[in-house]
Amino acid sequence: MRSIAIMNQKGGVGKTTTAVNLSAALAATGKKVGLIDLDPQAHASLHLGLDVLPDDPSIYNVLTGKTKLSETCKPIAEKLWVAGSSLDLAAAEIELVGVIGREIILRDKLRDEPPEVDYLLIDCPPSLGLLTLNALAAVTEVFIPLQPHFLALHGLSKLLETIDLVAARLNSQLQLSGIILCMYDANTRLAMEVGQDVEDFFQNAKGQAKPWANARMFQTRIRRNIRLAEAPSFGQSIFQYAPDSNGAEDYRKLAEEVIEERGEG
């Protein structure tokens, strides 16, 4: 099983869009996929038409109680399930403040009951708090979606610092394995320059004793596409909502790259 956290502390960069549509694209290839919505905004859940009601078990109950992850998993499509989130999750960081080992609760739950999937993706919240730490402690890989502009580069150093810290203290297996450029406009010089800067940075990092030493920037660029923005309001992935759109084409290609990078095709 490959376990991957999709993270960026900056909102609006395509994080949840990538978590949802990459999960759906991988499932469409025949891979068994699980998606954990670890964001209190529950956008990944809503994006796939899952509205967690007050009495429904959610990832909040997994982190703060004795609920098993399997009790929260809802089948969304063939080969794809989602462990849903709700606004209750926002209280988890406060409720767990005095709990010993609060950063590794999710890791322990996954070890107690390993999901029977080929890919487990986690949609992290747009922050570097306790929920994101739980995700990073539980997975072996991180994908970072980036919007190609200057502020994205500015925030990248903080992301790398967090990944480095978690790898040193909580999860020695953690690796940053992929950078995904989202909302890409090939007609702007800025997008190309930022993309080149990011690629140069990770090329220069190869061989260093860092969790991003083997990171790659995926060649697939997720282009700006209005259909990607519309799909969540219909509770559908891009493949259900607009299967012939540029957004669907881009996420299909990204899924192929993800599979091929490990020779899993």
C-alpha positions as CSV (number, residue, x, y, z in Angstrom):
1,M,0.0,0.0,0.0
2,R,1.2,3.5,-0.9
3,S,0.1,6.1,1.7
4,I,0.3,9.7,0.5
5,A,-0.6,13.0,2.3
6,I,-1.7,15.8,0.0
7,M,-0.6,18.9,1.9
8,N,-0.1,22.7,1.6
9,Q,-0.6,25.2,4.4
10,K,-1.9,27.7,1.9
11,G,-5.5,27.4,0.8
12,G,-6.8,27.8,-2.8
13,V,-3.9,26.0,-4.5
14,G,-5.8,22.9,-5.7
15,K,-5.1,20.6,-2.7
16,T,-8.5,19.1,-2.2
17,T,-9.2,19.1,-5.9
18,T,-6.1,17.1,-6.4
19,A,-6.8,14.7,-3.5
20,V,-10.3,14.0,-4.8
21,N,-9.6,13.7,-8.5
22,L,-6.3,11.9,-8.2
23,S,-8.1,9.3,-6.0
24,A,-10.9,9.0,-8.5
25,A,-8.4,8.7,-11.4
26,L,-6.4,6.0,-9.6
27,A,-9.6,4.1,-8.9
28,A,-10.6,4.3,-12.5
29,T,-7.4,2.4,-13.5
30,G,-8.5,-0.5,-11.3
31,K,-6.5,0.3,-8.2
32,K,-8.2,0.1,-4.8
33,V,-8.2,3.6,-3.3
34,G,-9.1,5.0,0.1
35,L,-9.3,8.8,0.7
36,I,-9.3,10.2,4.3
37,D,-10.7,13.7,4.6
38,L,-8.6,15.2,7.4
39,D,-9.8,18.8,6.8
40,P,-12.5,20.2,9.2
41,Q,-14.0,22.1,6.2
42,A,-14.9,18.6,4.8
43,H,-14.5,19.8,1.2
44,A,-13.2,16.4,0.0
45,S,-16.2,14.7,1.5
46,L,-18.7,17.2,0.0
47,H,-16.8,17.2,-3.3
48,L,-17.7,13.5,-3.7
49,G,-21.3,13.9,-2.5
50,L,-20.7,12.7,1.1
51,D,-22.5,14.8,3.7
52,V,-21.6,13.6,7.2
53,L,-24.6,14.0,9.4
54,P,-24.2,14.8,13.2
55,D,-24.8,11.1,14.2
56,D,-22.6,9.6,11.5
57,P,-19.2,8.3,12.5
58,S,-16.4,10.5,11.0
59,I,-12.7,10.9,11.2
60,Y,-13.3,13.1,14.2
61,N,-14.6,10.0,16.1
62,V,-11.6,8.0,15.0
63,L,-9.1,10.6,16.4
64,T,-11.0,11.4,19.6
65,G,-12.6,8.0,20.5
66,K,-12.6,4.3,19.9
67,T,-14.2,4.4,16.5
68,K,-12.5,2.3,13.9
69,L,-11.5,3.8,10.6
70,S,-13.5,1.2,8.7
71,E,-16.7,2.4,10.5
72,T,-16.3,5.8,8.7
73,C,-15.5,4.5,5.2
74,K,-18.2,5.1,2.6
75,P,-18.1,3.6,-0.9
76,I,-18.2,6.4,-3.4
77,A,-17.4,4.6,-6.7
78,E,-16.1,1.2,-7.7
79,K,-12.7,0.7,-6.0
80,L,-13.0,4.1,-4.1
81,W,-14.1,4.8,-0.5
82,V,-13.9,8.0,1.6
83,A,-13.5,8.4,5.3
84,G,-15.6,11.5,5.8
85,S,-15.0,14.7,7.8
86,S,-17.2,17.3,9.5
87,L,-16.8,20.6,11.3
88,D,-16.5,18.7,14.5
89,L,-12.9,17.9,13.5
90,A,-12.0,21.5,14.2
91,A,-12.4,20.8,17.9
92,A,-10.1,17.8,17.8
93,E,-6.9,19.8,18.3
94,I,-8.2,21.3,21.5
95,E,-9.7,18.1,22.8
96,L,-6.4,16.2,22.2
97,V,-4.1,18.8,23.7
98,G,-3.5,16.8,26.9
99,V,-3.4,13.3,25.2
100,I,0.0,11.6,25.2
101,G,1.0,10.6,21.7
102,R,-1.6,12.8,20.1
103,E,0.5,13.2,16.9
104,I,0.4,9.5,16.1
105,I,-3.2,8.6,16.8
106,L,-4.0,8.1,13.1
107,R,-0.9,6.1,12.6
108,D,-1.8,3.8,15.4
109,K,-5.4,3.4,14.1
110,L,-4.1,2.5,10.7
111,R,-1.6,-0.1,12.1
112,D,-4.4,-1.7,14.2
113,E,-6.6,-2.0,11.1
114,P,-4.6,-1.7,7.9
115,P,-6.9,-0.6,5.0
116,E,-7.1,-3.1,2.2
117,V,-6.2,-0.7,-0.6
118,D,-3.4,-0.1,-3.1
119,Y,-3.4,3.7,-2.4
120,L,-4.4,5.6,0.7
121,L,-4.6,9.3,0.2
122,I,-5.1,11.9,3.0
123,D,-6.4,15.4,2.3
124,C,-4.7,17.5,4.9
125,P,-6.1,20.8,6.3
126,P,-4.6,24.1,5.0
127,S,-2.5,24.5,8.2
128,L,0.5,22.8,9.8
129,G,-1.2,21.9,13.1
130,L,-2.0,18.6,14.9
131,L,-4.2,17.2,12.1
132,T,-1.5,17.6,9.5
133,L,1.1,16.1,11.9
134,N,-1.1,13.1,12.3
135,A,-1.2,12.7,8.5
136,L,2.5,13.0,8.1
137,A,3.2,10.6,10.9
138,A,0.9,8.0,9.3
139,V,2.1,8.0,5.7
140,T,5.3,7.4,3.8
141,E,4.9,9.9,1.0
142,V,3.9,13.6,0.6
143,F,2.6,15.3,-2.6
144,I,2.6,19.1,-2.6
145,P,0.2,20.9,-5.0
146,L,1.6,24.3,-5.9
147,Q,0.1,27.2,-7.7
148,P,2.9,28.7,-9.9
149,H,3.4,32.1,-8.4
150,F,5.9,33.8,-6.1
151,L,4.0,33.3,-2.9
152,A,3.9,29.6,-3.5
153,L,7.7,29.5,-3.5
154,H,7.7,31.5,-0.3
155,G,5.5,29.0,1.5
156,L,7.4,26.0,0.2
157,S,10.3,26.5,2.7
158,K,7.9,26.2,5.6
159,L,6.4,23.0,4.2
160,L,9.9,21.5,3.8
161,E,10.8,22.5,7.3
162,T,7.7,20.7,8.7
163,I,8.4,17.5,6.7
164,D,12.0,17.5,7.8
165,L,10.9,17.9,11.5
166,V,8.3,15.1,11.3
167,A,10.8,12.8,9.5
168,A,13.4,13.4,12.2
169,R,11.1,13.0,15.2
170,L,8.0,11.0,14.3
171,N,8.3,9.1,11.0
172,S,11.7,8.2,9.6
173,Q,10.1,6.7,6.5
174,L,8.5,10.0,5.4
175,Q,9.6,11.3,2.0
176,L,8.4,14.2,-0.2
177,S,8.0,12.4,-3.4
178,G,6.0,14.7,-5.7
179,I,5.3,18.3,-6.6
180,I,2.1,19.0,-8.6
181,L,1.7,22.3,-10.4
182,C,-2.0,23.3,-10.3
183,M,-4.0,26.1,-11.9
184,Y,-1.3,26.2,-14.6
185,D,-1.4,28.7,-17.4
186,A,1.2,27.9,-20.0
187,N,0.7,31.3,-21.6
188,T,2.2,33.2,-18.7
189,R,6.0,33.6,-18.3
190,L,5.6,33.6,-14.5
191,A,4.1,30.0,-14.5
192,M,7.1,28.7,-16.6
193,E,9.6,30.6,-14.5
194,V,8.2,29.3,-11.2
195,G,8.0,25.8,-12.5
196,Q,11.6,25.9,-13.6
197,D,12.7,27.4,-10.2
198,V,11.0,24.6,-8.3
199,E,12.4,21.9,-10.7
200,D,15.9,23.4,-10.3
201,F,15.6,23.4,-6.5
202,F,14.7,19.7,-6.3
203,Q,17.3,18.7,-8.9
204,N,20.0,20.4,-6.7
205,A,18.6,18.6,-3.6
206,K,19.3,15.1,-5.0
207,G,21.8,13.2,-3.0
208,Q,21.3,15.3,0.2
209,A,20.3,13.7,3.4
210,K,16.8,15.2,3.3
211,P,13.3,13.8,3.0
212,W,13.0,15.5,-0.4
213,A,16.2,14.2,-1.9
214,N,14.2,12.0,-4.3
215,A,11.4,14.4,-5.0
216,R,10.2,14.9,-8.5
217,M,8.0,17.5,-10.2
218,F,5.3,15.7,-12.1
219,Q,5.4,16.5,-15.8
220,T,1.6,16.7,-15.9
221,R,0.4,20.2,-15.3
222,I,-3.1,20.7,-14.0
223,R,-4.4,23.5,-16.2
224,R,-6.8,26.2,-15.2
225,N,-10.2,24.7,-16.0
226,I,-13.7,26.0,-15.0
227,R,-15.1,22.4,-14.9
228,L,-12.8,21.6,-12.0
229,A,-14.2,24.5,-10.1
230,E,-17.8,23.5,-10.9
231,A,-17.6,19.8,-10.1
232,P,-17.7,20.1,-6.2
233,S,-21.1,21.9,-6.3
234,F,-22.6,18.8,-8.0
235,G,-20.9,16.4,-5.5
236,Q,-19.0,14.7,-8.3
237,S,-15.4,14.1,-9.3
238,I,-14.3,15.6,-12.6
239,F,-14.7,12.2,-14.2
240,Q,-18.4,12.1,-13.4
241,Y,-19.1,15.7,-14.0
242,A,-17.1,16.5,-17.2
243,P,-15.1,13.4,-18.3
244,D,-14.0,15.1,-21.6
245,S,-12.7,18.3,-20.0
246,N,-9.1,19.4,-19.8
247,G,-9.3,18.8,-16.0
248,A,-10.2,15.2,-16.4
249,E,-7.5,14.7,-19.0
250,D,-4.9,16.2,-16.7
251,Y,-5.8,14.1,-13.7
252,R,-5.8,10.9,-15.8
253,K,-2.3,11.7,-16.9
254,L,-1.2,12.5,-13.4
255,A,-2.6,9.2,-12.2
256,E,-0.6,7.4,-14.9
257,E,2.6,9.2,-13.8
258,V,2.0,8.3,-10.2
259,I,1.5,4.6,-11.1
260,E,4.5,4.5,-13.5
261,E,7.0,6.2,-11.1
262,R,7.0,3.0,-9.1
263,G,6.7,0.6,-12.0
264,E,3.3,-0.4,-10.9
265,G,1.6,-0.3,-14.3
